């Protein structure tokens, strides 16, 4: 197993690095490197830039308008974007629902939905989790009753990330109560402008409106928006979740945030503390180990061998690493990381420049740390809780 990049792959990396440097807006990169709030415009502006280059669907085959990159090229693209300070592409369209439509959707659905996803013009949301149906997704209760040429959808989805921006949502719905719970689930594509849909905000600990409840009250969905076959949605959901959990690991973002942690430690005078530097070193070792696991998967895929089924394991380690670097950033700043005035940050205040960038309680780089810490408490829960993922890994890999 060769984990070294070839000359052609290094040339590809250089090409991507040069293109990203030339096209990534400086204001967006600044926000990413300093963990400042990204607006809808920021996220979609970068998505459309990638879309014009044909790279928003960087994992897509050429037959569907993608670049047709192999697994290593996709990894290098993601790494260069992350290190340059590009926003993480909102995955629900290009990374999650698009592969499902490609694999299981009709030709008409592919022609209808994929172009808007590839261009970044259409914002997609995910309708999976429900109250009481998170990690145990098969217990979902939102139902879709067929009446002629439409499904009538009633129920509730929750933790819908950035659903307030959603124009379309892909949903798992119950179309049958016969047999095992998994056998009665279908996969529907729903226009968020449909009458009967209500989006209600959930304000998280960091003060953000990132997640939502989505209610469906007699929402009519055309039958042609059913992906694949009725009652086969669980198969499509598992296919999609393998993409989601690998995406959550996000080793490239971890490498970028490790460098940010080091900058904060130096700025706060913790770099000379041997014990604290030991913690940074332990984190760096785990990030390198995670990257090696990713490269092993890429090597297997590139050589045509059976790719390692480690999506759950990548999710576990990746999410735990994300929590650890946010904790270490908080520890580096100490009590200076505690004050968090969302209204001030919303107004663009990151420190009084007349005071050399200082603010009451610490330097400007301390301001977002509490918000980031609170926000990342979710990573070991969403996408399938880590406890459940450990059970799955034990069953599939250990027998």
N, C-alpha and C positions, 0 to 999 in steps of 0.2 A: 504494500500500500504506500503510494508516494504522495506525501502531503505538501510537496513543494510545487510552486506554480511554474508553468512552462514559460519559455520566452514569449510565446504568442499571448499567453494569459497576462503576463506583465505588460506587454504592449497594449493590450485591451484596457488594463487598469489605467495606464497613462492617458489613453484616449478619453476614458470616462472622466478622469480627474480634471483634464484640461477643459472638457465641455462643461462640467458642473461649475468650475471656477469662473467660466465666462458667462454662465446663464443664471446662476443662483443669485437672486436679489440680495444685496448686502444687508438690508434692513431685516429681512427674514432670517438670514444666517446669524445676525447679532442677537436676535430674540432667542433662537435655539441654543446658542452657546451660553446664554445667560439665564436660561430657563424662564423667560418672560412669556406672557400670554400671547398665544397665536390666535388671531381672529379667523373667522370663516374666510375672509378675503385672502389672508396670508396662505391658508391651507389650499384653497382652490386656485390661487394664482400660481403656486408652484406646480400643482397638479396639471394645470393647463399648459404650462411651459413644457413639462414632460410629455404631455399629450401631443403637442405640436411636433415634438421630436420623434414620436412613436414609441416612447419609453415608459409611459405610465403603466402600460400592460407589459412590464419588463419580463414577466414570467410566461407570456403568451407565445404560442407557436405562430409561425408566419402565416399559416392558413387563416388565422383569425385576426391578422393585422398587427401581431407582435413582432419583436425583433428576432425571435427564434433562438435566443441565447441558450447555451447549455447551463447546467447547474452551477458550475464554477463562475461563469460570466455573470450570472444573476447575483451570486454572492459578492463578487467584486464590485458590481454596480451598487448594491446596497451599502457596502462598506464605504465606498468613496462618497456617496451621498451623506451618510451619517457623519463621517469625519469632517466633511466640509461645512456641516451645520445646516443641512437641508431638513425640513420638517419630515417627520415620519408620514408617509403616504397613508391617508385614511384607507384601511384595507378592505372595507366592506364591499366596494365595487370591484376594483381590479384584482384583488387577491382572493376574495372569498366567493362572491356570487358568480363572477365571470367564469371561473373554472367549472362551476356546477352547470351553468348554461351551456358551456362548450361541450361538456361530457354527456349531459342528459337532456338538454333542451332541444326543442325542435329547430329546424332550419329557420323558420319564421321568427322564433324568439331570438335566435342568434343575430339575425339581420336587424331586428328591432332594437335590441338592448345593448349589444356589445359596442357599437360605435359611440354612443353617448358615454359609456364607461371609459373607453379608450381615450377619449378627448378630454376627460375631466369635466365635462359640461353637466353631467347628471350626478347628484349626490345620493348615494345609497345608504340605507340603514339596515340594521340586523334585528329581526324580531324572533328571538329564541327564548330567552329566560322569561319566566313568569313568577309571580309570588308563589312560593312553594315548589317551583319547578326550575331549579338552577342546574346544579350538578346532576340531579335526577331529572334530566330533560324529558325522558320518556313519559313522565307523569303530567305533561302539559295538558291544559284544559281548553284553551282557545279553540273553538270549533268552527268548521266551515261546512254548512249544509248546502248541498247542491239543489238548486231550484231552476230547472230549465237550463239556460245558457250561462247562469251565474252561480257562484258560490256566495252564500250569505255568511259573513264572518262576524262572530261575537266573542268577546273576551278581552284579555289584558296582557300586554307584554311590559316588562320592567327592565331597568338598567340599560335602556336603549341609548347607546353612546351617540351623542351629537344628533339625536333624533329630531331636535328642533330645526335642523337644517335639511332633514331628509326630504327628498322628492319622490323616491321610491323606497320600499322596504321589502325585503324577502323574509317570509314568515314560515315557521312550522305551525301547522294547524291540524286539529284532529278531525278526520273525515270518517272514522269508524271506531266503534267501541268493541268490535269482535276480536277475539284472539288476544295475543300478547299486546301490551300497550304500544310497543314499537311498530307493530304492523298496521296501525290505524292512523298514521301520521302522513300528511302530504306537504308539499313544498310549493308555496304560492308567492307570486310577485304582485305586490299591491301598490297602486298609485296613492301616495300620501295625501293627495288633494281630494281623494274620494270622500263623499259625504258620509258622516258617521265616525270619522277618525278624529280623536282628540289627543293632543300631546301635552302632558303636564310635567313641569320641571321637577327634578329632584336636586336640591342644592346639597353638595357634598361638604365634608369637613373643611376643605380648603376654600370654601366660599364660591366654588365654581358651579355653573350650570352645564355640566358635562353629560349627565345622564338624565333619563326621562322615563315616565310611564307613558305607554301608548295604549289608548282604549279604542276598541272596535265595537260599534253599536249598529248592527244590521248593515254592515259595509258590503256592498255588492262588488264582487270581483269577477270579471269575465273568465269563463272556463278556459279560454286559450292562455291564461296566465298561470295555469298549472304547469310546473316543470316535471317532465317525465310522466310517470304513471301515478294514478291515485293510490294512496296508502303505501307508497314506496319512499316517502320523504325521509325516513330514518336512514336509509342507505345513502341518500344524497347529503344528509346532515353529517354523517360520519366522514364522508369524503371532504366536506368543507372544513370540519373541525380539525382535520390533520393539517390543513393550511394555516388555520388560526393559531394552533398551539405552537407550531414551528415559528410563526411570525412573532408571537409573544416573547419567545426567547431573546430575540433581538440582540445578539452578541455585538453587533456593530455599534449600536447605541451605547452599550455598556462600555466599550473601549473609549468612546468619546467622553462619556461621563466620568470615567476613571481619570482622564486628564483634567477635567474640571475639578474633581475632588482634590487632586494634587495642587492645583492653583489655589484653591480655597485654603488648604492646609498651609501652604507657604504664606499666603496673605494674612492668616490668623496666627502665625507664629508656632504652628503645631508640627512643622516639618522636621524640626530638630528634636521632637519628642520621640524617643526610640520606640516606645510602646505603641504610640499612635501610628508611626510609620510601619511597624510590624503588621498592624491591621490593614493598612493599605496594601502591603505586600501580599498578605493572605488573600485579599480580594483580587489582586492582579493575577495570582496563581489560579484562582478559580475561573477567572475570565479566560485565561489562556486555555485551561482545560475544557471549558465550554466551546471555545473556538476549535480546538482539536476534535471534539466530538462532531461539530458541524462539518469540518473538513473531511472526517472519516465518511460521513454520509455522502458528501459531494464526490469523494473519490470513488465510492462504490457505485454511485449513479453514473459517473463519467465513464467508468470502465465497463458498464453494462451489467454489473453484478446486482443482486438483489439489495436494494437500499435498506439500511438498518431502520427498523420500525421503532424509532425513539422519539416520536413527536411529544409524547407525554413526558419523557425524561428531559427533553430540551425545555419544555414549559416549566417544569419544576425548578431546574437549576437556574434558568434565565430569570424567572420571577423572583427567586430568592436573592440573586445577585443584585437585581434592581432595588430591592428593599435595603440591602446592605449598604450600597453606595449612598442612598439618601440618608440613612442613619448616620453614616460616617461624616457626611457633610454637615448634618445638624450638630454632631459632637464637636466638629472642628470650630464651628461658630459659637458653640455654647449658648448662653442666654441671649446673645445678640440675634440668634435665629428665631427667637420666640415671637417678637412683635410682628404682626402681620395686618396691615391696613389695606384691605382690598380696594377701597375707594381711592386711596392715594395712588396705588399702583395702576388702577384703571385710568387715572388722570395722567399717567405717564411719569409719575415721580419715582425715581429710583435713587434719590440722594440729592442733596442740595449742592450743586456744583460750586457755589460760592464758598462752601466749606471744604472744598477739595473732594467732593463726592461723598462726604460723610453724612450720616443721618443719625438721629438720636438713638443710640443703642448699637451702632456698628456701621460697617462699610456697606455700600450699596449691594454688593454681591450676596449679602446675608438675607436681603429682603424676601426672595422667593423660596428660601430653604424650607420653611415650615409648610408652605403650601405643597411643595413637591413631596415632602415626607408624608404628609397626610394622604395625598393622592395615591401614592404608591402602596398604601396598605391594601389596596384592592388586588394587586397583581397575583397574589397566591390564591385568590378566590375565583376571579373571572376566567372564562375559557375552560372551565372545569377545575374545581378546587384541587389543590395539591394533594390533599388526603385521598381524594378519589383517584387522582392520577397515579399515585403510588400503588394503589390496589390494581389498577389496570396494568401498570408496568410489571408488577409482580406476577400477574396472571399470564400476560402475553410473552414475557421474556424468561421467566423462571419456571413457568408451568404450574 
